[in-house]
Amino acid sequence: MVLDERTEMGRVAAIPESVCEQFSRRTLSGTAAARAYAAGQGLDWDTLDAKRKIGLIKQGCKIRAARSRTILPT
C-alpha cells in the first residue's frame, strides 16, 4: 500500500494506474461533478482537505447516478 499523492488515499502499488482508472470511472465522473459543485460554491478544490473532497465526490456520484436513473418524458 502507498499513499496516492493526488487523491490522498491509499492504493495498492502493484496495480498500474491505467487499471485503476478503468475500474474507477464512477469516481472520476463523481470527482468532475464534485469539482464543478465546489467551484459553484466558491470553494477552491485544491485547498480542500481530503475528508471534504471525499464527501463532495460521494455527493457528486449520487447526483450523477440519480440523473442517469431519471426518465425524461417523451
KEKE-3310 file (N, C-alpha, C; in steps of 0.2 Angstrom, whole numbers, plus 5000, padded with zeros to 4 digits):
npx = (5004:5002:5002:4992:4997:4989:4976:4976:4973:4974:4982:4985:5001:5005:4996:4993:4991:4983:4975:4968:4961:4952:4943:4938:4929:4917:4920:4929:4920:4912:4921:4923:4910:4910:4921:4915:4904:4910:4917:4906:4901:4910:4922:4939:4945:4958:4963:4955:4953:4957:4946:4935:4935:4932:4919:4912:4915:4908:4895:4894:4894:4882:4873:4876:4872:4858:4854:4856:4846:4835:4820:4816:4801:4793)
npy = (4994:5011:5029:5038:5053:5062:5059:5058:5046:5028:5016:5001:4998:4988:4988:4994:5012:5014:5003:5005:5017:5012:5005:5014:5023:5029:5035:5045:5052:5057:5064:5075:5080:5084:5094:5103:5107:5112:5123:5130:5134:5142:5137:5132:5119:5113:5117:5111:5100:5082:5074:5082:5083:5070:5068:5077:5071:5059:5064:5070:5058:5052:5062:5061:5048:5048:5056:5049:5039:5045:5046:5054:5062:5059)
npz = (5000:4996:4998:4988:4981:4973:4976:4990:4996:5001:4990:4981:4977:4967:4957:4941:4937:4926:4925:4937:4934:4924:4932:4940:4934:4939:4950:4944:4937:4947:4954:4944:4944:4958:4958:4950:4957:4969:4964:4960:4972:4977:4982:4983:4975:4976:4988:4998:5012:5012:5018:5016:5002:4999:5004:4995:4983:4984:4985:4973:4965:4969:4964:4950:4948:4951:4941:4930:4931:4930:4921:4907:4901:4885)
capx = (5000:5006:4998:4992:4998:4984:4969:4977:4970:4979:4981:4989:5006:5006:4991:4995:4987:4979:4970:4964:4957:4947:4939:4935:4926:4912:4924:4931:4914:4910:4926:4922:4904:4912:4925:4911:4900:4914:4918:4899:4900:4915:4927:4945:4946:4965:4964:4951:4956:4955:4939:4930:4935:4929:4912:4910:4915:4902:4889:4894:4892:4875:4869:4876:4868:4851:4852:4856:4840:4829:4817:4813:4795:4794)
capy = (5000:5018:5035:5042:5060:5066:5058:5057:5039:5023:5012:4995:5000:4984:4989:5000:5017:5013:4998:5009:5022:5009:5002:5019:5029:5032:5040:5050:5056:5060:5070:5080:5084:5087:5100:5108:5109:5116:5129:5134:5136:5147:5133:5130:5111:5111:5119:5107:5094:5075:5072:5087:5081:5063:5070:5080:5066:5054:5068:5070:5051:5051:5066:5058:5041:5050:5059:5043:5035:5049:5045:5060:5061:5060)
capz = (5000:4996:4998:4982:4982:4970:4980:4997:4998:5000:4984:4980:4972:4962:4952:4937:4937:4920:4928:4942:4931:4921:4937:4944:4930:4943:4954:4940:4935:4953:4955:4940:4947:4964:4957:4947:4963:4974:4961:4960:4979:4978:4985:4979:4976:4978:4995:5002:5014:5009:5020:5012:4995:4998:5004:4989:4977:4986:4984:4965:4962:4970:4959:4943:4947:4951:4934:4925:4933:4929:4914:4904:4896:4878)
cpx = (5004:5000:4998:4992:4992:4977:4970:4974:4975:4977:4986:4994:5007:5001:4992:4989:4981:4973:4965:4959:4951:4941:4936:4932:4920:4915:4926:4926:4912:4915:4925:4916:4906:4916:4920:4906:4904:4915:4912:4898:4906:4921:4933:4946:4953:4966:4960:4954:4953:4948:4934:4929:4931:4921:4909:4910:4909:4896:4888:4892:4885:4871:4870:4872:4860:4849:4852:4850:4834:4826:4814:4807:4797:4789)
cpy = (5006:5023:5038:5049:5064:5065:5058:5051:5034:5019:5006:4997:4995:4984:4995:5006:5017:5008:5002:5013:5018:5006:5008:5025:5032:5037:5046:5055:5060:5065:5076:5084:5087:5094:5105:5111:5114:5123:5133:5137:5141:5144:5132:5123:5110:5113:5115:5101:5087:5073:5076:5084:5074:5064:5073:5075:5061:5058:5068:5064:5050:5055:5063:5052:5043:5053:5054:5039:5039:5048:5051:5058:5062:5063)
cpz = (5000:4996:4991:4983:4979:4974:4987:5000:4997:4993:4984:4975:4966:4956:4948:4937:4931:4922:4933:4939:4927:4926:4941:4940:4934:4947:4950:4938:4941:4955:4951:4942:4954:4963:4954:4953:4968:4970:4961:4967:4981:4982:4980:4980:4979:4985:5000:5005:5012:5012:5017:5005:4994:4999:4998:4983:4978:4984:4976:4962:4963:4965:4952:4943:4947:4944:4929:4925:4931:4921:4912:4900:4889:4874)
residu = (MET:VAL:LEU:ASP:GLU:ARG:THR:GLU:MET:GLY:ARG:VAL:ALA:ALA:ILE:PRO:GLU:SER:VAL:CYS:GLU:GLN:PHE:SER:ARG:ARG:THR:LEU:SER:GLY:THR:ALA:ALA:ALA:ARG:ALA:TYR:ALA:ALA:GLY:GLN:GLY:LEU:ASP:TRP:ASP:THR:LEU:ASP:ALA:LYS:ARG:LYS:ILE:GLY:LEU:ILE:LYS:GLN:GLY:CYS:LYS:ILE:ARG:ALA:ALA:ARG:SER:ARG:THR:ILE:LEU:PRO:THR)
# end
